[in-house]
Amino acid sequence: MKPAITLVCLAITLACTAQNYTRDAGIRIGTLPGISYRQYLSEIKSIEAQTVFGRDAIRLRVLKQFSRPALLELSDNITFTYGYGAHAGISFYSSYKFLTRNYYLNSRRIGPVIGLDAYLSLELNIREYPLIVGINAIPFFEFSTNRIFYVFLDDTAISIKYKF
């Protein structure tokens, strides 16, 4: 009986291989901090949803991403990810700018925000643990009621994601 149990345990151990992770979730720490969730569609394609906070607004982003191996001479765990997407949210403001003039309001108001995003990232996949550590930049432009048209090129962050 003991040899049979040993053989079954050995067979199960040999049959177990590395997990095939299909999604990850994590946090962004940077200019616009937030949380993210990514679903992999294939080896190179994924869709990521992010909720970011900052610059007097809350934004929900949806990004389509493409990944390629990068810096292969250093490590085969590094990927370059690029993509595009859109965001929508709300902004809080007590003034607005039209052309070169600022107009101040009596109270704080809430207004809609909508925009387009670009995505660039360099990510290190830590294979021993289900973690991804990366640095990313997400330049965007948006339309809102308080700024009319706004371009922001400095949305950089460090991201830490858990794969599952």
C-alpha positions as CSV (number, residue, x, y, z in Angstrom):
1,M,0.0,0.0,0.0
2,K,2.8,2.4,0.9
3,P,4.6,2.0,-2.5
4,A,1.2,2.7,-4.3
5,I,0.8,5.9,-2.3
6,T,4.4,6.9,-3.0
7,L,3.9,6.3,-6.7
8,V,0.7,8.3,-6.8
9,C,2.3,11.2,-4.9
10,L,5.3,11.1,-7.3
11,A,3.0,11.1,-10.4
12,I,1.1,14.1,-9.1
13,T,4.4,15.9,-8.4
14,L,5.7,15.2,-11.8
15,A,2.4,16.2,-13.5
16,C,2.5,19.6,-11.7
17,T,4.1,22.3,-13.8
18,A,4.4,26.0,-13.6
19,Q,1.0,27.7,-13.5
20,N,-0.3,29.5,-16.5
21,Y,-1.3,32.9,-15.1
22,T,-4.0,34.6,-17.1
23,R,-4.5,37.8,-15.0
24,D,-2.9,40.1,-12.5
25,A,-3.9,42.8,-10.1
26,G,-1.8,45.5,-8.4
27,I,-1.1,49.0,-7.4
28,R,0.5,52.0,-9.0
29,I,2.7,54.3,-6.9
30,G,3.5,57.6,-8.7
31,T,2.1,60.8,-10.1
32,L,-1.4,59.4,-10.3
33,P,-1.6,56.5,-7.8
34,G,-4.2,53.8,-8.2
35,I,-5.1,50.1,-8.6
36,S,-5.1,47.9,-11.7
37,Y,-6.4,44.7,-13.1
38,R,-5.1,43.0,-16.3
39,Q,-6.5,40.1,-18.3
40,Y,-4.2,38.4,-20.8
41,L,-5.9,37.6,-24.1
42,S,-2.8,35.8,-25.5
43,E,1.0,35.7,-25.1
44,I,1.4,39.3,-26.4
45,K,-2.1,40.9,-26.0
46,S,-3.9,42.0,-22.8
47,I,-6.5,44.4,-21.6
48,E,-6.0,46.4,-18.4
49,A,-8.4,48.4,-16.3
50,Q,-7.1,51.1,-13.9
51,T,-8.6,53.4,-11.4
52,V,-6.4,56.3,-10.7
53,F,-6.7,59.2,-8.2
54,G,-5.0,62.6,-8.3
55,R,-4.9,66.0,-9.9
56,D,-8.3,66.6,-8.3
57,A,-10.0,63.8,-10.3
58,I,-10.9,60.1,-10.3
59,R,-10.4,58.3,-13.6
60,L,-11.2,54.8,-14.8
61,R,-8.9,53.8,-17.7
62,V,-9.2,50.9,-20.1
63,L,-6.0,50.0,-22.0
64,K,-5.3,47.6,-24.8
65,Q,-1.7,46.4,-24.4
66,F,0.9,44.5,-26.5
67,S,4.0,42.9,-24.9
68,R,7.4,42.1,-26.4
69,P,10.6,40.7,-24.8
70,A,13.2,43.4,-24.0
71,L,16.8,43.6,-22.8
72,L,17.3,39.9,-23.6
73,E,21.1,40.3,-22.9
74,L,20.3,41.2,-19.3
75,S,17.4,38.9,-18.5
76,D,14.6,37.0,-20.3
77,N,12.2,38.1,-17.6
78,I,11.9,41.7,-18.8
79,T,9.1,42.8,-21.2
80,F,8.4,46.0,-23.0
81,T,4.6,46.7,-23.0
82,Y,3.0,49.4,-25.1
83,G,-0.6,50.3,-25.9
84,Y,-3.5,52.7,-26.0
85,G,-6.8,53.3,-24.4
86,A,-9.4,55.8,-23.1
87,H,-10.5,57.1,-19.7
88,A,-13.5,58.7,-18.1
89,G,-14.1,60.1,-14.7
90,I,-15.0,63.1,-12.6
91,S,-13.0,66.1,-11.6
92,F,-13.4,68.4,-8.6
93,Y,-12.7,72.1,-9.2
94,S,-13.3,75.6,-7.8
95,S,-12.0,77.5,-10.9
96,Y,-11.7,77.0,-14.6
97,K,-9.4,78.3,-17.2
98,F,-10.5,79.6,-20.6
99,L,-7.8,80.6,-23.0
100,T,-5.3,82.4,-20.7
101,R,-7.7,83.6,-18.1
102,N,-8.7,81.9,-14.8
103,Y,-12.3,82.2,-13.5
104,Y,-12.9,81.4,-9.8
105,L,-16.2,80.0,-8.5
106,N,-17.9,80.4,-5.2
107,S,-18.0,76.7,-4.4
108,R,-16.3,73.5,-5.3
109,R,-18.0,71.7,-8.3
110,I,-17.9,68.3,-9.9
111,G,-17.5,67.9,-13.7
112,P,-17.0,65.0,-16.2
113,V,-13.7,64.1,-17.7
114,I,-13.0,62.0,-20.8
115,G,-9.8,61.4,-22.6
116,L,-7.4,59.2,-24.6
117,D,-4.2,57.5,-23.2
118,A,-1.0,56.0,-24.5
119,Y,0.9,53.3,-22.5
120,L,4.6,52.5,-22.2
121,S,6.0,50.1,-19.6
122,L,9.1,48.1,-18.8
123,E,8.2,45.1,-16.5
124,L,10.3,42.5,-14.6
125,N,8.5,39.2,-14.3
126,I,9.7,37.6,-11.1
127,R,9.2,33.9,-11.9
128,E,10.1,32.5,-8.5
129,Y,7.1,34.4,-7.0
130,P,3.9,35.4,-8.8
131,L,4.9,39.1,-9.0
132,I,5.5,41.7,-11.7
133,V,7.4,44.9,-10.9
134,G,7.4,47.6,-13.5
135,I,7.9,51.3,-14.3
136,N,5.3,52.8,-16.7
137,A,4.3,56.1,-18.3
138,I,0.8,56.9,-19.4
139,P,0.7,60.3,-21.2
140,F,-2.9,61.4,-21.9
141,F,-5.1,64.3,-23.1
142,E,-8.6,64.9,-21.9
143,F,-11.6,67.1,-22.2
144,S,-13.3,68.5,-19.1
145,T,-15.7,71.2,-18.1
146,N,-13.1,73.1,-16.0
147,R,-10.0,73.0,-18.4
148,I,-11.7,72.3,-21.7
149,F,-8.6,70.6,-23.2
150,Y,-5.7,69.3,-21.1
151,V,-2.5,67.5,-22.0
152,F,-0.6,65.6,-19.3
153,L,2.7,63.9,-20.3
154,D,4.1,63.2,-16.9
155,D,2.0,60.3,-15.5
156,T,4.8,58.0,-14.4
157,A,4.6,55.3,-11.8
158,I,6.1,52.2,-10.4
159,S,3.7,49.2,-10.4
160,I,3.6,46.1,-8.4
161,K,1.2,43.3,-9.6
162,Y,0.3,39.9,-8.3
163,K,-0.3,37.2,-10.9
164,F,-3.1,34.7,-10.5
